[in-house]
Amino acid sequence: MKKIWILCITALSLLMGGCSFENMMSDDLWMTVQTQNTAQTSEYAYQDVSELQVAVGESTLNPYQMTTDTSLRIVPLLYDSLTKLNLYYGYDLCIASSVEMQGTSCVVTLRKDVLFSDGTALTAVDIQYSYRQAISGETAYAAQLSNVTGVSILSDDQIRFTLAEADVLFPNLLTFPIIKNGSASNPVGSGRYHLAGENLLEPNPHWYGGDTGKIKAIQLVEQPDRETSFYSMKTGSLDYLFVDGDETIAETGGSIHYVSMPNLIYIGINDSRTLLSDVRFRQMLAAATDRDGLLETAYYDRAQETAVPFPASWEQLAPLTVESDQDFEQVQSLLAQLGLDNRDDEGYIIMGTRRVSVDILVNNENEAKMQIAETLREMLRSVGLDVTVTGVPFAEYQTRVTERQYDLYIGEVKLKNNLDLTSLFTVLTQQTAEENLRVLEAYRQWRQGTATLQSFLELFQTSVPLIPVGTRNGAIYYNREIYYDLSATVQDVFYNIQDW
């Protein structure tokens, strides 16, 4: 029987589970780490940690000159932003006291008590300057602010962002770092920490939030590449390392905290193919898909399933309902409606004398994606489809997806802080089915504030332009002596360091 899941339950369970190491690990792996940690903790008692060694990928501390993801992770320590993402993919006010959206206008009012680390006041001039730094050249923030056409100062504590298109989630993008006007050569921020010596961060005495917690010194350790960072973590040269890839670090002698990421794993569908152009066949594929089974095989506990193209923990999904379960009754009903109820001696569905076949395209250089494709093959075979998997190198995979040389494909896209689906819909704009074109229009209307999220999701799930599978986690590996209650987001992996 089809089940309806209330996503507020999902969100709460993810949040509660996400902060618990043992809840996020497979039983075998947890027992191994538990045994390791028990042996280690018997040697001495835990003490408060007051210093951290953290990786950076380059020498510059200018956030608009950083080119490595490793360095960008420390940006929220040094520089505040207008807003910051919370644990539910919503936004918290940071140095903004209010954000007011009206059509293509976003007016931000600043807190009046924010000082830079040199003791000078932060004003709207600094916001405008930082915006101009953000969009200049190939910065990590330029794409994030690509919808902004202009920034105008209204007063010392108020500024307006003008957008090319209305976006109800634009406040989520006001996370770019604010630096003092004119300080690009030696940037000054207002964050929880400031540069106190060579590669040394100490608490900012002027931070508007007051006490920055128990960590009194952060040593920045330059790491040339990810492999070096892994080795440094194992040898104790680093205390805290965020990893956003599929890989794991074994035997670090430390602990791990999983961080939800907006990396959407999905099954792409070519609706120009005869059967796949029929919405009932696409609905049947969605009903036959066991998302939890796909993710468990490929990622164990390092991903969360979602039936919609957003992270399941997103706060705006909490009051909504969506269809999510594998449903074999619906599969059989839809196959009957399609007239696909004849089978050969081996149980495969046939049309005339030919089996109904589907091919799954996948990047064979990614082990997790290959596992998803192979597991999906068995799921779809169980309902009678003759399914094959075509694994090709990534470059060829990209070409085939672009040229629509597939039936289905296993994809992943990293959504922006505002969970924008535009990068995904650049593929879907090639869709030809009328139902899928209506989905695109409903999406635009919702983002512009002229339709509801519920109406978009309902149309998305009935049209099935693609099949969301889940979002995967990043991981923070940290020193076993850090026993504090960590909270982290992909935008700020030090989200609650001030509360440690």
N, C-alpha and C positions, 0 to 999 in steps of 0.2 A: 504494500500500500504506500502511495506517495506520502512523504512526510513534509511538513512545513516547519522549518527551523526558525526560531526567533533569534536574530543575530546579536541581540544584547547578551544572551547567554554565552554565545560564542566569544564575544568580545571580552566578557568578564573572565571566562575560563582561560583565554589566551593571556590576559594580563596577569592573572594570578599564577598561572603556570609558567609564564615567561620569566618570573623572578626567582624561580626555584630550579636549581641545578638538577636535582634528582628527578623532577617532574618532566624535564626536557630531554632526558637521555634514555636510551634503550637500557633494559635491565642488566644485560651483560656488561655494557660499558660503565654503567653506574657502579656496579659491584666492584669492577676493576679499580675505578678512581676512588671509591669509598675505602677499599682496602689500602690503597696507596696513601691516601690522606690520613687514615687512622694510624698507620705506621709512622708517618711523618710527625703528626701532632703529638704522639706519645713522647717525642724527644724534648719538647719544650712547650711552654704555654704561649698562647697568642698574646701579642702586645699591639697597642695602637700603632698604625703605620702613619708616619708624618711626611714621608718623602716617596716620590714615584720616579721611575725612569721610564720615559715615554719616547716612542719612535717618531722621528721626522724624516722626510725623504730628501730634504735639501736645506740649504743654509738660510734662505730668506724667510722672514716672518711677515712679509707683506702678503696678505691673503689674495691680492689681485695679481701677484707674480708667481704664486705657487703653482706647480705643475703636477705634483704627485698627490695621490689620494691620501697617502700616509701623513703628509704635512697638513692637508686640509682638515684632518681629524682634530687637530689642536686649535683650530681657529676659534671655536666658541669659548675656549678658555681665555683668550686674549681680547676678543672683540665681541661686544654685545650686538644684537640685531634688533630690529623693530619688533618682530615676533619670533617665536621659536616653536618648532613642532612639539606636540606633547605625545604621550604614549599611545594615544588613540588616533593619530594622524589628523588631529585638529590643531589649532594654534593657541599658544598662550601669549599674552602681552609681555613684552620684555621691556625695552626702553620706550615703547609706545604706551600711552595711557588709554588710547581708544583708536579704533579703525572703523571708519564709516564708508560703506560701499553704496554708490548710487549710479547705476548704469556703468558707464566707462570711467567714472570718477571714483578715486579712493583717497579720502582725506585722513591723514594720520596726525594725531595730536601726541606730542611727546611728554614724557614725565618731566617734571621741573627739577628733580633732584639728582639728575645724572651728571656725573663728572668724569672726565677722562682720567687716566692714571697719573697725569701730571697736574691734576687739580683744577684744570680749566673746565668751564661749562660746555656741555654738548648742546648744540642748537640745530635748527633746520638746515643751516648752511652746511654742516657736517654730513647731514643725510644726503643732500644734493651732491656734494663732493664725492661721497662714497658711491652713490649711484653711477656717477660718471666714470669712476674708476672701474666699477663692476662691468660696464658695457664696453669698455675700451679694449680692443684686441681680443685675444682668445682666452679670456678668463674663464674660470670654472662657473661663474655666475651669469655670464652673458646670455646664455640660452634661457636661463631661469627668468630673466627680465625682458625677454624678447617681445612680449606683448605690451610693454610700456612704450608710449610714444613721446612722453615728456614728463618732467618733474618741475613743479613751480612752488616757490616758497610763499606761504601765506602770512606767516609771522615767525618770530623766533622759535616758537614751539609748535608750529603747524605747517604741514607740507601736503601738496596734492600730487598724486600719481595719475596720469591720464593714460587710459588703455586703448589699444586699437580695437579690441573686442571686449565686451563685458564678460567678466569671469567671477562667479560667485565664490570661488575658492582662491582668489588672488591674495588674500591676507596670508595664506600659507607660503607665499613666495617672498614675503618681506623678511626673509631670514638671511639676507646678505649682510656681511659684517660692516659695521660702522667704524670708520677711522677718522681721526681729526683732520679737518680741512688743511690741505697743504702738506700733510705729513707722509706722503707716499714714499719718500726716500728713507724715512725712519718712522714707520707707522706707530701711532699712538692709539690705543683702544680704551674702552671703558669696562672691559670684562672682569671676570673674577680674579684673574692673575695678570701680572705684567712682567716684562723682561727686567730682571734685577741684576743680571750678570751674564757672562758668556754662556749661552745655552741653559740659563737658569731662570725659571719662573717662580715668582713668589706672590703671595696674596696682594691684590690691589687694595691699598688702604682707603681708596675713595670709591670702592664699588658700592653702588646704590643698594645692593641687597644686604650689606653689612657683613657679618661673619662668613668666611668662606669655608669653614669646616676644619677638619683635622689635618688635611694635607697642606703643609707649610712650604714645601719646596717640590718643584717638578723639574727634573733634569732631562733636557732634550738630547736624545742620542740619535745621531744621524745614521740612517741605514740605507745603503745603496739600492737594495732590492728586497723583494718579499722573502726570498730564501734566507737572506741574512737576518731578517727580522725573526723568522721562525727559529733559526739557530740561537739568536740572542735571547729569545724567550725561554728556550730550553736550558740555556746555560746560566740564566739569572741576570743577564745584562739588561733586560727589559722587565718591567713589572706589569705592563698593561699594553695589550695589542689587540686592535680590531681587525678582523679578517672578514671580507665580504664575499669571498669566493666559495666554491664548492668544497675546497679541501679542508681537512682538519689537521691539527697538530697533535700527535700522539705523545704521551708521556712527558708533558711539560713540568710535571711535579706541582702544578698549580690547579686553578679552578677555571670554570667556564661559565659565561653568561650569554644566552642567546638574545639577539636583537632582531626584532621584526623589521624586514626591509620591504619596500614597495616594488620588489622584483616579481612581476606577474608571469607565472608559467601557464601556458595555454596550448590548446590544440587548434591550429589554424585550419580553416576549411575552404576549399576551392569550390565556390558555388557555381562556377561555370561548367562543371562536370555534370553529366545528365542526372544521375540520382541525387547528387549533392545540391542540385538546384532546387530540389523539392524540400520545403521546410519540414515536412513530416519525417523525411530521412535524417535531416540534421537533428531534429528533436529526438529521434530514436537513438542516434549516436550519443547525445548528451545523457539520455536516460540509461544507457548501457555503461556509462563511465563511472567507475568507482574512484573518486578523487583521492580518498584516503589511501586506498590500495596503491595507487600510482605513486603517491608521495612517500609512503612508508618504504616502498621498495627502493626508491632512489635516494631519499634524504633521511630516512629514519625519523628522528624527532626534529629535524632542522627545517621544517616547513609547515605551513598551515593551509588546509584546504579552503577554497572559496568558490562559490557558485556564481559569483559576479566578478566583473573585471576590476575589482578593488580589494585591498586587504580586508579580511573578515573582521579585523579589530577596529576598523574605521568607525569613529563615533557616530557618523551620520547614518550608518546602517542599523544602529541599535533599535530604533523604533519600527523598522521595516521587516517584512517577511519575504523570504525568497525560497524557491524550490531548490533542494540540494541533493537529495538522496538518489542513489542508483535505484532504478525502478523497473524490474523485469516485466511486471504487468503492463506498464506503459509501452515497453519495447515490443511486446507481442501484439498489443493493440495497434500500434503504429505500423508494424510490419503487415498486419492484416489489411489495414486501410490502403497500404501501398500495393497490395496484391502480391506480396513477397512471402507466401506461405507454402511454396513448393520446395522440397529439399531432396538432395541426392542421397545415396546410400551412406555417405559419411556424415550426413547432417548439415551440409552446407546449403544455403539458400540458392536456388537456381531460377534464372529467367530463361525459359525455353530449355536449352540443354547446357547453358553456360552458368557458371557460378557467379554470384554477385561478389565482386572483388573490390578491395580498397587498399591503397598503398600509403604507408606512413613515411614521410621524409624526415630525416633527423641528422643532426651534426654528429658524425661518429667520433669526433675528437673530444666530446663531452660524455663521460661515462654515465653521469646521472641522467642525461637526456636519452641516451641509448637504453638505459634501464626502463625509463618511462615508456618509450616506444615499444619495447618488447613486451612489457606488461600490458599495455593497451592492446597490442596485437592479440594476446590471449583472451582479454576481456571481450573483444569484438568477435573473435572466433567462437566464443562460447554462446553467442546469440545467432551464429550461423553465417557470418561473413567470412569470405576467404581473404585474409589480411596478410600483406607482406610488409616488411620494413626495409627501406632503402637508406642506408647510412653512407654519407659522403663527407669529405673534408669541408671545413667551415666555409671556405671561399666558394666552393661549388654549391654548398647549401644556400648561401646568400643569393647567389645568382638564380638558382631554381625558385626560391621564394619570390624574388623580384619579378621573375618572368612567369610565375604561376605554374610552374612545372611540378605539380604535386596534386594529390587528392587531399591528404591531411599532412600537417607538419607539426612538429613539437617546437614551440617557440618560447622565448622569454624576452620581456621588455622591462626596463627599469623606468618606472613612472617618476615624474618630478614631484616635488613636495606638495603640489596641489593636485596630485593624482590625475594629471591630464592624460587622456587617452589618445591625443593627437598623433603621437609617434606610432601607436598601434594602428590607428585608423588610416594612416597613410597607405597601409596595405589593404585595409578594408575598403578604401575608396575605389578599388578595382572591382569590388563586388558588383554583380549584375542582378542578383535577385531583388525584386521590388521590396520584399520585407526587410532586407539588409540596408537598403537605401533609406528606408523610413527610420531605421535605428540610428543611422548617422545624423539625420535631421533632428530626431528626438534628443540626441546627445548635445547637439549645438544649442537647442532651445533650453535645455536644463542648465548648461554652463552659463548661458546669458541671462538666466533668471526668469525665463518666460514659461517654464514647465517644471514639474517636480521630479526629484530623483526617483521616486517610486514609479512614475509613469515611464521613465526611461528604462528602468530595470525590468519592468514587466514586459515591455516591448523587446528588450534585449533577450530575455529568456524565452519568449515565444518564437522569436525569429532565428535565434542561434547563429549569429554571424561567425562566432567562434565559441569554443568551450573552455572557460576558465578552469584551471586545475588547482592552483594555489599560489602562495607567495612564500619565498624561502627566507631563511634567517641568515644574518651574519652572526659572528661570534666574537665576544671579548674574552681573550685569554688573560688571566691576571694572577699575580703573586698570591700564593696560598695564605699569606699572612693578612691579606686584605679581607677581613671578615664582614665588612660593612654591607649594608643592604643596597646593592647597585640597582639603578634604573638608567636606561639608556635608550636613545633613539638613533636612527641612522643619521640624522642631522647633527646630533650632539651625543657622542658616545660617553661624554662626561656629564650627562644631563643633571644628575643630582649630587655631584661631587661636593657641593657646599653643605650637604646634609649628612655626609659620612661621619 
